[in-house]
Amino acid sequence: MKVDRSVSSPAERILAAADSLFYAQGIRAVGVDAVAAGAGVSKRTLYHHYPSKDALISAYLTGRFKHLAPSDAPAREQILGNFDRLERLVADGSFRGCPYVNAVTELGDPKHPASKIAVQFKEQRRLWYRALLERLAAKNPDDLATQLQILFEGALASALVRGDPALARSARDAAEVLLAAAGVRRVARPLSGSRISRTRSGSRERASRSRPRSAR
């Protein structure tokens, strides 16, 4: 794996190489030699920008940490859409699980900076659920946010182990049950003009067939 030298600075190329290699092959399996080669820089240059492999690991995880804020889309659709995205990720074939869970598992050190970054990432996702649930006026939004987060994490692990995207769909169904139990119901979409016309026409036709012949 080589990073294009013409489109980024040495520091950016190093981080791009680390991101690709760490995620695809694992943090423990990839040494700084492989990252430097992938970035097209010397080890001296790598250590100039990232003083240690631990510093590079932290930069890798921080670089993947994108702030997620609720959008203007319907809140219920955003929550369930998260499970839909997971299904697509697993079906893609290149999905190797959550990089934060992978890092914590590989490093096995709760004091490593990666562990703190992972906790922050997971809590941000949980708060994303809570904000949407509060918008929906769901019962006990904080507890429900935790439950949805656990459901998603379980679906992620199961789908990855089994290689079965359908497990994410099953988790989505379970999320719908949790939402309904909290008082969040599916919002019926208004009929379009053509559907209203067809519905009215069908109703008149059924009514006509049900009237006695003498009344027609």
GIJOMO-V69352 format. One record per pair of residues at least 12 apart in sequence whose ideal C-beta (glycine too) atoms are under 10 Angstrom apart, sorted by the first residue. I is the first residue (numbers start at 1). J is the second residue. Records with the same first field share a line. If there is no record, write none. Layout:
I=J, J
//
This chain:
1=16, 17, 20, 21, 24, 25, 34, 35, 37, 38, 39
2=17, 20, 37, 38, 39, 40
3=15, 16, 17, 18, 19, 20, 35, 38, 39, 40, 41
4=16, 40
5=39, 40, 41
8=39
9=49
10=36, 39, 40, 41, 42, 45, 46, 48, 49
11=39, 41, 45, 46, 48, 49, 50, 59
12=39, 49, 63
13=35, 36, 38, 39, 40, 41, 45, 46, 49
14=32, 35, 36, 38, 39, 40, 41, 45, 46, 47, 48, 49, 50, 56, 59, 60
15=35, 39, 49, 50, 56, 59, 60, 62, 63
16=35, 38, 39, 60, 63
17=30, 34, 35, 36, 37, 38, 39, 40, 41, 46, 56, 60
18=30, 32, 34, 35, 36, 38, 39, 46, 50, 53, 56, 57, 59, 60, 63
19=35, 59, 60, 61, 63, 64, 99
20=35, 38, 60
21=34, 35, 37, 38, 39, 60
22=34, 35, 56, 57, 60, 61, 64, 99, 102, 103, 106
23=60, 64, 94, 95, 96, 97, 99, 102, 103
24=94, 96
25=96
26=96, 102, 103, 105, 106
27=53, 54, 56, 57, 60, 61, 99, 102, 103, 105, 106, 107, 114
28=103, 105, 106, 107, 108
29=106
30=53, 56
31=43, 53
32=46, 47, 50, 52, 53, 56
33=46
35=50, 53, 56, 60
54=107, 109, 112, 113, 114
55=113
57=103, 106, 107, 112, 113, 114, 117
58=103, 112, 113, 114, 116, 117
59=113, 117
60=99, 103, 114, 117
61=99, 100, 102, 103, 104, 113, 114, 115, 116, 117, 118, 120, 121
62=113, 114, 117, 120, 121
64=98, 99, 100, 103, 117, 121
65=99, 100, 117, 118, 120, 121, 124
66=121, 124
67=124, 128
68=82, 121, 124, 125, 127, 128, 131
69=124, 127, 128, 131
70=127, 128, 129, 130, 131, 132, 134, 135
71=132
73=132
74=132, 135, 136, 187
75=129, 131, 132, 133, 134, 135, 136, 137, 138, 179, 184
76=132, 133, 135, 136, 138, 175, 176, 179, 184, 185, 186, 187
77=132, 186, 187
78=128, 129, 131, 132, 135
79=128, 129, 132, 133, 136, 138, 144, 145, 148, 152, 172, 175, 176, 178, 179, 184
80=148, 172, 173, 175, 176, 179, 186
81=172
82=125, 128, 129, 132, 148, 149, 152, 155, 168, 171, 172, 175
83=148, 151, 152, 155, 156, 167, 168, 169, 170, 171, 172, 173, 174, 175, 176
84=168, 169, 172
85=168
86=152, 155, 156, 159, 160, 165, 167, 168, 169, 171, 172
87=155, 159, 164, 165, 166, 167, 168, 169, 170, 171, 172
88=165, 168
89=156, 159, 160, 165, 168
90=155, 156, 158, 159, 160, 162, 163, 164, 165, 166, 167, 168
91=159, 163, 164, 165, 166, 168
92=165
93=163, 165
95=156, 159, 160, 163, 165
96=160
97=156, 157, 159, 160, 161
98=118, 121, 122, 125, 152, 153, 156, 157, 160
99=114, 118, 121
100=114, 115, 117, 118, 119, 120, 121, 122, 125
101=118, 121, 122, 153, 156, 157, 160
102=114, 118
103=115, 117, 118
104=117, 118, 119, 122
105=118
122=149, 153
123=149
125=145, 148, 149, 152, 153
126=142, 145, 146, 147, 148, 149, 150, 152
127=142, 145, 149
128=145, 148, 149
129=141, 142, 144, 145, 146, 147, 148, 149, 151, 152, 175
130=142, 143, 144, 145, 146, 148, 149
131=145
132=145, 148, 184
133=145, 148, 178, 179, 182, 184
136=179, 182, 183, 184, 185, 187
137=182, 183, 184
138=178, 179, 181, 182, 183, 184
139=181, 182, 183, 184
140=182, 183
141=182, 184
143=182
144=175, 178, 179, 181, 182, 184
147=174, 175, 178, 181, 182
148=171, 174, 175, 178, 179, 182
151=171, 172, 174, 175, 177, 178
152=168, 171, 172, 175
153=171
154=167, 171, 174
155=167, 168, 169, 170, 171, 172, 174, 175
156=168, 171
158=170, 171
159=171
//
